[in-house]
Amino acid sequence: MRIVLIRHGKTIGNVQKRYIGKTDESLCAEGISELAAREYPKTEIVISSPLKRCTETAEIIYPEKKMFVYENLRECDFGDFEGKNYSELNGNEAYQRWIDSGGTLPFPNGESHEAFKKRCADAFEEAVFNNCASESIAFVVHGGTIMSILEKFSVPKGGFYDFQVGNGCGFIAELDGKVLKTIRRIC
């Protein structure tokens, strides 16, 4: 089965380099035009996070396809950091502890890194299982969601941050059993 993982298009929060997790913001004009200018792989099935930035991206890229929404493919809950950027958090003791941990501490009043990664990996497995008769599935999700999926399932193995990808970009892989092989970037 071919798996396409696409990060949603650009939002104002992305432009301003904010931590946007549970905030349900739409694509910005720049994000819409960037998506419209690119070509994406064809697919049988389209699966999306429930957040607007993903569903809007999926509608632009795959307008003729029915979209299946999976709640647990949403982005991480950044807790107290939600909606803020580095300059606004600079000097915040909790933020500095989180940075010093290499991003492994739970977000204050938010989600832990491990719980987030497990949620995303489990949702990915559920979506693949529910569509196992398909030859190709496109997942239109968040950067963190893609990194969680690829960290768990890619071969050769890579770390979470090895799979960062820009807005509207992503990866194509072949699912072989429970591993994703032959990973190549889109964009």
C-alpha positions as CSV (number, residue, x, y, z in Angstrom):
1,M,0.0,0.0,0.0
2,R,1.3,3.5,-0.8
3,I,1.1,6.0,2.0
4,V,1.2,9.7,1.4
5,L,1.7,12.0,4.4
6,I,1.1,15.7,3.8
7,R,1.4,18.5,6.3
8,H,-1.4,21.0,6.1
9,G,-0.9,24.3,4.3
10,K,0.3,27.5,5.9
11,T,-1.7,29.4,8.6
12,I,-1.1,32.8,10.2
13,G,0.1,30.9,13.2
14,N,2.8,29.2,11.1
15,V,3.8,32.5,9.5
16,Q,4.2,34.0,13.0
17,K,6.1,30.8,14.2
18,R,3.5,30.2,17.0
19,Y,2.9,26.9,18.8
20,I,-0.5,26.0,17.2
21,G,-1.8,22.7,18.3
22,K,-5.4,22.6,19.4
23,T,-6.2,26.1,18.0
24,D,-8.5,25.5,15.1
25,E,-7.3,28.1,12.6
26,S,-7.9,28.2,8.9
27,L,-5.3,28.4,6.1
28,C,-4.0,31.9,5.3
29,A,-4.1,33.2,1.7
30,E,-0.5,32.4,1.2
31,G,-1.0,28.8,2.3
32,I,-4.0,28.4,-0.1
33,S,-2.0,29.7,-3.1
34,E,1.0,27.6,-2.3
35,L,-1.2,24.4,-2.2
36,A,-2.9,25.3,-5.4
37,A,0.4,25.7,-7.2
38,R,1.7,22.3,-6.3
39,E,0.9,18.8,-7.7
40,Y,0.3,16.0,-5.3
41,P,0.2,12.2,-5.7
42,K,-3.1,10.7,-6.6
43,T,-4.7,8.5,-4.0
44,E,-7.8,6.3,-3.4
45,I,-8.5,7.4,0.2
46,V,-8.0,10.7,2.0
47,I,-7.8,10.8,5.7
48,S,-7.5,14.0,7.7
49,S,-7.1,15.5,11.2
50,P,-10.4,17.2,12.3
51,L,-8.8,20.6,12.5
52,K,-9.7,23.2,9.8
53,R,-6.2,23.7,8.5
54,C,-6.1,20.0,7.6
55,T,-9.6,19.6,6.2
56,E,-9.2,22.7,4.1
57,T,-5.9,21.4,2.8
58,A,-7.4,18.1,1.9
59,E,-10.3,19.8,0.1
60,I,-7.9,21.9,-2.0
61,I,-5.5,18.9,-2.9
62,Y,-8.2,16.2,-3.3
63,P,-11.5,18.0,-4.1
64,E,-13.0,15.0,-5.8
65,K,-12.3,12.6,-2.9
66,K,-14.4,11.8,0.2
67,M,-12.5,12.7,3.3
68,F,-12.4,10.5,6.4
69,V,-11.6,12.4,9.6
70,Y,-9.8,10.8,12.5
71,E,-9.9,12.7,15.8
72,N,-6.7,11.3,17.1
73,L,-4.6,12.6,14.2
74,R,-4.9,16.1,15.5
75,E,-1.8,18.1,16.6
76,C,-0.3,18.1,20.1
77,D,-1.9,20.1,22.8
78,F,0.8,22.6,23.6
79,G,-0.9,23.7,26.9
80,D,0.4,27.0,28.3
81,F,2.6,27.5,25.2
82,E,-0.4,27.3,22.8
83,G,-0.6,30.4,20.5
84,K,2.7,31.8,21.6
85,N,6.0,32.0,19.8
86,Y,9.6,31.9,21.0
87,S,10.0,35.6,21.6
88,E,6.8,35.6,23.7
89,L,8.0,32.6,25.7
90,N,11.6,33.7,26.1
91,G,12.4,34.1,29.8
92,N,9.5,31.8,30.8
93,E,10.9,29.3,33.3
94,A,8.6,26.5,32.3
95,Y,9.5,27.0,28.6
96,Q,13.2,27.0,29.4
97,R,12.8,23.7,31.3
98,W,11.0,22.3,28.3
99,I,13.7,23.5,25.9
100,D,16.4,22.1,28.2
101,S,14.7,18.7,28.2
102,G,15.0,18.5,24.4
103,G,11.3,18.7,24.2
104,T,10.7,15.6,26.2
105,L,8.9,17.1,29.2
106,P,5.1,17.3,29.0
107,F,3.8,20.7,27.9
108,P,2.6,22.6,31.1
109,N,-1.2,22.0,31.2
110,G,-0.9,20.2,27.8
111,E,0.0,16.9,26.4
112,S,3.1,14.8,27.0
113,H,5.3,14.1,24.0
114,E,5.0,10.3,24.5
115,A,1.2,10.4,24.9
116,F,1.0,12.5,21.7
117,K,3.2,10.1,19.7
118,K,1.3,7.1,20.8
119,R,-2.0,8.7,20.0
120,C,-0.9,9.5,16.5
121,A,0.7,6.1,15.9
122,D,-2.4,4.3,17.1
123,A,-4.7,6.4,14.9
124,F,-2.5,5.7,11.9
125,E,-2.7,2.0,12.5
126,E,-6.5,2.2,12.9
127,A,-6.9,4.2,9.7
128,V,-4.7,1.8,7.7
129,F,-6.6,-1.2,9.2
130,N,-10.0,0.4,8.3
131,N,-8.8,0.9,4.7
132,C,-6.6,-2.2,4.2
133,A,-8.2,-3.0,0.9
134,S,-7.0,0.3,-0.7
135,E,-3.9,0.6,-2.8
136,S,-3.1,4.2,-1.6
137,I,-4.0,6.4,1.3
138,A,-3.2,10.1,1.7
139,F,-3.0,11.5,5.3
140,V,-3.5,15.2,5.5
141,V,-2.3,16.0,9.0
142,H,0.1,18.0,11.1
143,G,3.9,18.2,11.2
144,G,4.1,16.6,14.6
145,T,1.6,13.9,13.5
146,I,3.8,13.0,10.5
147,M,6.9,12.9,12.7
148,S,5.2,10.6,15.2
149,I,4.1,8.2,12.5
150,L,7.4,8.0,10.7
151,E,9.5,7.8,14.0
152,K,7.4,4.7,14.9
153,F,7.0,3.0,11.5
154,S,9.8,4.0,9.1
155,V,12.6,1.8,8.0
156,P,15.4,2.7,8.2
157,K,14.6,4.2,11.7
158,G,14.9,7.9,12.4
159,G,14.3,10.2,15.3
160,F,11.2,12.3,15.7
161,Y,12.9,15.5,14.5
162,D,14.5,13.8,11.4
163,F,11.0,13.9,9.8
164,Q,10.3,17.6,10.0
165,V,8.6,18.9,6.9
166,G,7.3,22.3,5.7
167,N,3.7,23.3,5.2
168,G,2.1,21.6,2.2
169,C,5.0,19.2,1.9
170,G,5.4,15.6,3.1
171,F,6.5,12.1,2.3
172,I,5.6,9.1,0.2
173,A,6.2,5.6,1.5
174,E,5.3,2.0,0.8
175,L,3.6,0.2,3.7
176,D,5.0,-3.3,4.1
177,G,3.4,-5.1,7.0
178,K,3.8,-2.7,9.8
179,V,6.8,-0.7,8.4
180,L,7.0,2.3,6.0
181,K,9.8,1.8,3.4
182,T,11.2,3.7,0.5
183,I,10.4,7.1,2.0
184,R,10.9,10.1,-0.3
185,R,10.0,13.7,0.3
186,I,7.3,15.7,-1.5
187,C,8.6,19.4,-1.9
